[in-house]
């Protein structure tokens, strides 16, 4: 008897559930709310050809507004060639158009706010798509493997791009990223081998792991002043990238962030930088000189390993940045020269990671004391000067002609930091 009752309960539940699904003019729909009279496009595994989803559909005596494309709605519909979506639609669900390999065009309504995970993954014939101004998020893997997608316009309303969102979109040559964007997910543009240039918006604060990994055509990128971190492998394998300027807001560079950037000849590191990750610039074989800021406190293992043309390293940190091992500069030229702040040669010569340099020259001026006020009664025109050492003590020097009598070092001369050799 108990088994019979359980069976009947299950059967009734199934009937009730099925009652929420109906068909209208060849497509299946699920009722979302009988009160609000809303529904979504249900699973339609055999959909083919050109399809137009209506704004409203009829079920019984009621009309329902189509507000979403449900999960798996057109999953693996290999013969679906085009689809037009109605006004009033707000979301496209999980794997809604997954591997619709014949889908060449789609019209998205202005009401759309979100595109779900894997929504258009492996739509290999989809060449272009216009995203509406209402869109705020693109889910993980949304356009993964859309190998024919060559252009896309992202709306100003967009705030986030999910992980792997455009992974392996190998035909994507250009993209306008909106000012509203605050985050780019991990591997968002991985393998976009035709992508040549990117301008990132000022609103962006972080670039995720592998975000532009293996974008082999990327020659230039503009990073915003709002950026604080670059993730692991973010630009790894961008073999055409020739130069990059990192913003003053940046505090960390992740592991392998610029590894295997063979064409990277110059890079400017900001004064705000405190750490460089494991193997961050390894195998940058065109890099000849690097200047490390005074703010830097740590460098990951292998960070500049196999930079076979790196002959000059300038480190402005008075305390040698901590290196995990002696392989930070592994396989750089044996005659590479390390320049360090005046008086710091001894510390670098015995520090892990830095002692590998055969030639260390202490000839760099650092910021030193920066709170000593300028003496307004003297000026450079008549040769009168006021000199302090880095401990804040005033030196017995009053004219520029007396500077050679000072020991070599860094001084504050008329409020400016200067090196006396």
C-alpha positions as CSV (number, residue, x, y, z in Angstrom):
1,X,0.0,0.0,0.0
2,X,2.8,2.4,0.9
3,X,4.5,1.8,-2.4
4,X,1.2,2.4,-4.3
5,X,0.6,5.7,-2.4
6,X,4.2,6.8,-3.2
7,X,3.7,5.9,-6.8
8,X,0.4,7.9,-7.0
9,X,2.0,10.9,-5.3
10,X,4.9,10.8,-7.8
11,X,2.5,10.4,-10.8
12,X,0.3,13.3,-9.6
13,X,3.4,15.5,-9.1
14,X,4.6,14.6,-12.6
15,X,1.2,15.4,-14.1
16,X,1.2,18.8,-12.3
17,X,4.7,19.5,-13.5
18,X,3.9,18.6,-17.1
19,X,0.8,20.8,-16.9
20,X,3.2,23.8,-16.7
21,X,4.7,22.9,-20.1
22,X,2.7,23.6,-23.3
23,X,3.2,23.9,-27.0
24,X,2.4,27.0,-29.1
25,X,3.0,27.0,-32.9
26,X,5.6,24.4,-32.9
27,X,7.6,25.5,-29.8
28,X,7.5,24.4,-26.2
29,X,7.1,26.8,-23.3
30,X,7.2,26.6,-19.5
31,X,4.9,28.7,-17.4
32,X,6.9,30.8,-14.9
33,X,4.0,32.6,-13.2
34,X,0.3,32.1,-13.7
35,X,-0.3,35.3,-11.7
36,X,2.0,37.4,-13.8
37,X,1.2,35.5,-17.0
38,X,4.9,34.9,-17.8
39,X,6.6,32.0,-19.5
40,X,10.0,30.9,-20.9
41,X,11.0,28.9,-24.0
42,X,11.3,25.3,-22.8
43,X,13.6,22.6,-24.3
44,X,13.1,22.2,-28.1
45,X,15.7,19.6,-29.1
46,X,14.4,19.3,-32.7
47,X,14.2,22.9,-33.7
48,X,15.5,23.6,-37.2
49,X,15.7,26.4,-39.8
50,X,14.7,30.0,-39.1
51,X,12.7,30.6,-35.9
52,X,11.0,33.7,-34.5
53,X,10.0,33.6,-30.9
54,X,6.8,35.6,-30.3
55,X,6.4,38.2,-27.6
56,X,3.2,36.5,-26.3
57,X,1.8,33.0,-26.6
58,X,-1.6,31.5,-25.8
59,X,-2.3,28.7,-23.5
60,X,-5.9,27.8,-22.7
61,X,-7.8,31.0,-22.2
62,X,-4.7,33.0,-21.2
63,X,-1.9,34.9,-22.9
64,X,1.6,34.6,-21.5
65,X,4.5,37.0,-22.1
66,X,7.8,35.3,-23.0
67,X,10.4,36.7,-20.6
68,X,13.3,34.3,-21.0
69,X,14.9,31.6,-23.0
70,X,15.2,28.7,-20.6
71,X,18.1,26.4,-19.8
72,X,18.9,24.0,-22.7
73,X,16.1,25.6,-24.8
74,X,17.8,24.9,-28.1
75,X,20.7,22.8,-26.9
76,X,22.5,20.9,-29.7
77,X,20.0,22.0,-32.4
78,X,22.5,21.5,-35.2
79,X,20.2,22.6,-38.0
80,X,19.0,25.9,-36.3
81,X,20.1,28.6,-38.7
82,X,18.7,31.9,-37.3
83,X,16.5,33.1,-34.5
84,X,14.7,36.3,-33.6
85,X,13.9,37.0,-29.9
86,X,11.1,39.3,-28.8
87,X,11.0,42.6,-26.9
88,X,10.4,41.9,-23.2
89,X,12.9,39.1,-23.0
90,X,15.2,39.6,-20.1
91,X,17.5,36.5,-19.9
92,X,19.0,33.7,-21.9
93,X,19.6,30.6,-19.8
94,X,22.3,28.0,-19.3
95,X,23.5,26.3,-22.5
96,X,20.4,27.8,-24.3
97,X,22.1,27.7,-27.8
98,X,24.9,25.3,-26.9
99,X,26.6,23.9,-30.1
100,X,24.0,25.3,-32.5
101,X,26.7,24.9,-35.1
102,X,24.5,26.2,-38.0
103,X,23.3,29.3,-36.2
104,X,24.6,32.3,-38.3
105,X,22.5,35.2,-36.9
106,X,20.5,36.1,-33.9
107,X,18.6,39.2,-33.0
108,X,18.7,40.1,-29.3
109,X,16.0,42.4,-27.8
110,X,16.7,45.7,-26.0
111,X,15.2,44.3,-22.9
112,X,17.8,41.7,-22.4
113,X,19.9,42.0,-19.1
114,X,21.9,38.8,-18.9
115,X,23.4,36.0,-21.0
116,X,23.8,32.8,-19.1
117,X,26.8,30.4,-18.8
118,X,27.6,28.5,-22.0
119,X,24.7,30.2,-23.7
120,X,26.2,30.4,-27.2
121,X,29.2,28.1,-26.8
122,X,30.4,26.3,-29.9
123,X,28.1,28.2,-32.3
124,X,30.8,28.0,-34.9
125,X,28.9,29.8,-37.7
126,X,28.0,32.8,-35.6
127,X,30.0,35.6,-37.2
128,X,28.6,38.7,-35.5
129,X,26.2,39.7,-32.8
130,X,24.9,43.0,-31.4
131,X,24.4,43.1,-27.7
132,X,21.7,45.4,-26.4
133,X,22.3,48.5,-24.2
134,X,20.3,46.8,-21.4
135,X,22.8,44.0,-21.0
136,X,24.7,44.0,-17.7
137,X,26.4,40.6,-17.6
138,X,27.9,37.9,-19.9
139,X,28.1,34.6,-18.2
140,X,31.0,32.1,-18.0
141,X,31.9,30.4,-21.3
142,X,29.0,32.3,-23.0
143,X,30.7,32.5,-26.4
144,X,33.4,29.8,-26.0
145,X,34.5,28.3,-29.3
146,X,32.5,30.7,-31.5
147,X,35.4,30.5,-34.0
148,X,33.7,32.6,-36.7
149,X,32.8,35.5,-34.4
150,X,34.8,38.4,-35.9
151,X,33.2,41.4,-34.3
152,X,31.1,42.2,-31.3
153,X,30.0,45.5,-29.7
154,X,29.7,45.5,-26.0
155,X,27.1,47.9,-24.5
156,X,27.9,50.7,-22.0
157,X,25.7,49.0,-19.5
158,X,27.9,45.9,-19.2
159,X,29.7,45.5,-15.8
160,X,31.2,42.1,-16.0
161,X,32.5,39.5,-18.5
162,X,32.6,36.0,-17.1
163,X,35.3,33.4,-17.1
164,X,36.1,32.0,-20.6
165,X,33.4,34.2,-22.1
166,X,35.1,34.5,-25.5
167,X,37.5,31.6,-25.1
168,X,39.1,30.5,-28.4
169,X,37.1,33.0,-30.5
170,X,40.0,32.9,-32.9
171,X,38.5,35.2,-35.6
172,X,37.7,38.0,-33.1
173,X,39.8,40.9,-34.4
174,X,38.6,43.8,-32.3
175,X,36.4,44.6,-29.3
176,X,35.3,47.9,-27.6
177,X,35.2,47.5,-24.0
178,X,32.7,49.8,-22.2
179,X,33.5,52.3,-19.5
180,X,31.0,50.5,-17.2
181,X,33.1,47.4,-17.1
182,X,34.7,46.6,-13.7
183,X,36.0,43.1,-14.1
184,X,37.2,40.7,-16.8
185,X,36.9,37.1,-15.9
186,X,39.6,34.3,-16.0
187,X,40.5,33.4,-19.5
188,X,37.9,35.7,-20.9
189,X,39.7,36.2,-24.2
190,X,42.0,33.2,-24.2
191,X,43.1,32.1,-27.6
192,X,41.6,35.0,-29.5
193,X,44.5,34.8,-31.9
194,X,43.3,37.5,-34.2
195,X,42.8,40.2,-31.5
196,X,45.3,42.9,-32.3
197,X,44.6,45.7,-29.9
198,X,42.5,46.4,-26.8
199,X,41.7,49.5,-24.8
200,X,40.6,48.8,-21.3
201,X,38.1,51.1,-19.6
202,X,39.0,53.4,-16.7
203,X,36.5,51.6,-14.5
204,X,38.4,48.3,-14.6
205,X,40.1,47.3,-11.4
206,X,41.3,43.7,-12.1
207,X,42.2,41.5,-15.0
208,X,41.6,37.8,-14.3
209,X,43.8,34.8,-14.7
210,X,44.6,33.9,-18.4
211,X,42.4,36.8,-19.5
212,X,44.3,37.4,-22.7
213,X,46.4,34.3,-22.7
214,X,47.8,33.3,-26.2
215,X,46.3,36.4,-28.0
216,X,49.2,36.0,-30.4
217,X,48.2,39.1,-32.6
218,X,47.9,41.5,-29.7
219,X,50.5,44.2,-30.3
220,X,49.4,46.9,-27.9
221,X,47.1,47.3,-24.9
222,X,46.2,50.4,-22.9
223,X,45.8,49.7,-19.2
224,X,43.6,52.0,-17.1
225,X,44.8,54.0,-14.0
226,X,42.2,52.2,-11.9
227,X,43.8,48.8,-12.4
228,X,45.2,47.2,-9.1
229,X,46.0,43.6,-10.1
230,X,46.9,41.5,-13.1
231,X,46.1,37.9,-12.7
232,X,48.2,34.7,-13.4
233,X,49.0,34.0,-17.0
234,X,47.0,37.2,-18.0
235,X,49.0,38.0,-21.1
236,X,51.1,34.9,-21.3
237,X,52.0,33.9,-24.8
238,X,51.1,37.3,-26.3
239,X,54.0,36.9,-28.7
240,X,53.4,40.1,-30.7
241,X,53.2,42.4,-27.7
242,X,56.1,44.9,-28.0
243,X,55.6,47.3,-25.1
244,X,53.4,48.0,-22.2
245,X,53.0,50.7,-19.6
246,X,51.6,49.6,-16.3
247,X,49.5,52.1,-14.3
248,X,50.5,53.7,-11.0
249,X,47.5,52.1,-9.3
250,X,48.9,48.6,-9.9
251,X,50.1,46.7,-6.8
252,X,50.6,43.1,-8.0
253,X,51.5,41.1,-11.1
254,X,50.5,37.5,-11.1
255,X,52.4,34.3,-11.9
256,X,53.4,33.9,-15.6
257,X,51.5,37.2,-16.3
258,X,53.8,38.1,-19.3
259,X,55.6,34.9,-19.8
260,X,56.6,34.0,-23.4
261,X,55.9,37.5,-24.6
262,X,58.8,37.2,-27.2
263,X,58.4,40.6,-28.7
264,X,58.2,42.6,-25.4
265,X,61.2,44.9,-25.6
266,X,60.3,47.4,-22.9
267,X,58.0,47.6,-19.9
268,X,57.5,50.4,-17.4
269,X,56.7,49.2,-13.8
270,X,54.8,51.6,-11.6
271,X,56.0,53.1,-8.3
272,X,53.0,51.4,-6.5
273,X,54.1,47.9,-7.4
274,X,54.9,45.7,-4.4
275,X,55.1,42.1,-5.8
276,X,55.9,40.3,-9.0
277,X,54.7,36.8,-9.3
278,X,56.3,33.5,-10.2
279,X,57.8,33.4,-13.7
280,X,55.9,36.7,-14.5
281,X,58.3,37.8,-17.3
282,X,60.1,34.5,-18.0
283,X,61.1,33.8,-21.6
284,X,60.6,37.5,-22.7
285,X,63.5,37.1,-25.0
286,X,63.5,40.6,-26.4
287,X,63.6,42.4,-23.1
288,X,66.9,44.2,-22.7
289,X,66.4,46.4,-19.6
290,X,64.0,46.4,-16.7
291,X,63.6,49.0,-13.9
292,X,62.2,47.8,-10.7
293,X,60.5,50.4,-8.4
294,X,61.5,51.4,-4.9
295,X,58.1,50.0,-3.6
296,X,58.9,46.4,-4.7
297,X,59.2,44.0,-1.8
298,X,59.1,40.6,-3.4
299,X,59.8,38.8,-6.6
300,X,58.6,35.3,-7.4
301,X,60.9,32.5,-8.5
302,X,61.9,32.5,-12.2
303,X,60.3,35.9,-12.6
304,X,62.9,37.0,-15.2
305,X,64.3,33.6,-16.1
306,X,65.4,32.9,-19.7
307,X,65.2,36.6,-20.6
308,X,68.2,36.0,-22.7
309,X,68.8,39.6,-23.9
310,X,68.3,41.2,-20.4
311,X,71.6,43.0,-19.8
312,X,70.6,45.8,-17.5
313,X,68.5,45.6,-14.3
314,X,67.8,48.8,-12.2
315,X,66.5,48.1,-8.7
316,X,65.5,51.2,-6.7
317,X,64.6,49.4,-3.5
318,X,67.0,50.2,-0.7
319,X,66.3,46.8,0.8
320,X,66.7,44.0,-1.8
321,X,63.3,42.6,-2.7
322,X,62.9,39.1,-1.3
323,X,63.5,36.4,-3.9
324,X,62.5,32.8,-3.1
325,X,65.5,31.4,-4.8
326,X,68.6,32.2,-7.0
327,X,66.6,31.3,-10.1
328,X,64.8,34.7,-10.4
329,X,67.3,35.8,-13.1
330,X,68.2,32.3,-14.3
331,X,69.8,32.1,-17.8
332,X,70.1,35.9,-18.4
333,X,73.4,37.0,-19.9
334,X,76.4,36.4,-17.6
335,X,77.6,40.0,-18.1
336,X,74.3,41.6,-17.1
337,X,74.7,44.6,-14.8
338,X,72.7,45.3,-11.7
339,X,72.3,49.0,-10.7
340,X,71.2,49.6,-7.1
341,X,70.8,52.6,-4.8
342,X,74.0,54.3,-3.5
343,X,75.3,52.4,-0.4
344,X,73.3,49.3,-1.0
345,X,75.7,47.3,-3.1
346,X,76.8,45.1,-0.1
347,X,73.2,44.1,0.8
348,X,72.4,43.1,-2.8
349,X,75.7,41.2,-3.2
350,X,74.8,38.8,-0.4
351,X,71.0,38.6,-0.9
352,X,69.3,35.5,-2.3
353,X,68.5,36.0,-6.0
354,X,70.7,39.1,-6.4
355,X,74.1,37.6,-5.6
356,X,74.1,35.9,-9.1
357,X,75.1,39.3,-10.6
358,X,78.8,39.5,-11.2
359,X,78.6,43.3,-11.7
360,X,76.7,45.4,-9.2
361,X,77.0,49.2,-9.3
362,X,75.4,51.4,-6.6
363,X,74.7,54.6,-8.5
364,X,70.9,55.0,-8.3
365,X,69.2,57.8,-6.4
366,X,66.1,56.9,-4.4
367,X,63.3,59.0,-3.0
368,X,64.8,59.2,0.5
369,X,63.3,61.8,2.8
370,X,60.4,63.6,1.1
371,X,59.1,65.8,3.9
372,X,61.8,68.4,4.2
373,X,60.5,71.8,3.3
374,X,62.1,73.9,0.6
375,X,64.1,76.9,2.0
376,X,62.2,79.8,0.3
377,X,65.0,82.3,1.1
378,X,67.5,80.7,-1.3
379,X,67.3,80.0,-5.0
380,X,69.3,78.4,-7.7
381,X,70.0,81.6,-9.6
382,X,72.6,82.9,-7.1
383,X,74.1,79.5,-6.4
384,X,72.9,79.4,-2.8
385,X,71.7,76.1,-1.6
386,X,70.4,74.3,1.5
387,X,71.5,70.7,1.8
388,X,70.1,67.9,4.1
389,X,71.2,64.3,4.3
390,X,68.7,61.5,4.3
391,X,68.6,61.5,8.1
392,X,67.2,65.1,8.0
393,X,70.4,66.8,9.3
394,X,71.4,70.1,7.6
395,X,74.8,69.9,6.0
396,X,77.4,72.7,6.3
397,X,77.1,73.6,2.7
398,X,75.8,76.9,1.3
399,X,76.8,77.1,-2.4
400,X,77.0,74.7,-5.3
401,X,80.7,75.2,-5.6
402,X,81.0,73.3,-2.2
403,X,79.1,70.2,-3.4
404,X,82.3,68.3,-4.4
405,X,83.3,68.4,-0.7
406,X,80.4,66.2,0.3
407,X,80.9,62.4,0.4
408,X,79.2,60.5,-2.4
409,X,75.6,59.9,-1.6
410,X,72.0,61.0,-1.9
411,X,71.0,64.5,-0.5
412,X,68.1,66.8,-0.4
413,X,69.3,69.9,-2.2
414,X,66.9,72.9,-2.1
415,X,64.0,70.4,-1.5
416,X,64.9,68.1,-4.3
417,X,66.5,64.6,-4.1
418,X,69.9,64.6,-5.9
419,X,72.8,62.2,-6.2
420,X,76.3,63.5,-5.5
421,X,78.9,61.2,-7.0
